[in-house]
Amino acid sequence: MLKTKGDMLKTKVTTIRQPTNQADELEFIARVDGIPVSEAIRDAINTHIQARRDDPAFQQRLRERMESDRNILKRLAE
């Protein structure tokens, strides 16, 4: 996925808790790859999101959730 300059200007801070050994390993991997830990985390998140986009079972659950939400919104608007 290509990042535009505008994408980098709009950011949101997210705090995560992770086991110490996982944090240590991630920091080490990022150092070896020569990137900040935050970039390694963003890359992992992008990979996870793309995997969901490519997963037919997830896409089916997503459509079902959207339909359910639409029904609830209709009822609330009545």
Summary of the structure (lengths in Angstrom):
residues: 78
radius of gyration: 18.1
end to end distance: 40.7
largest distance: 57.5
contacts: 129
relative contact order: 0.06
helix: 74%
strand: 0%
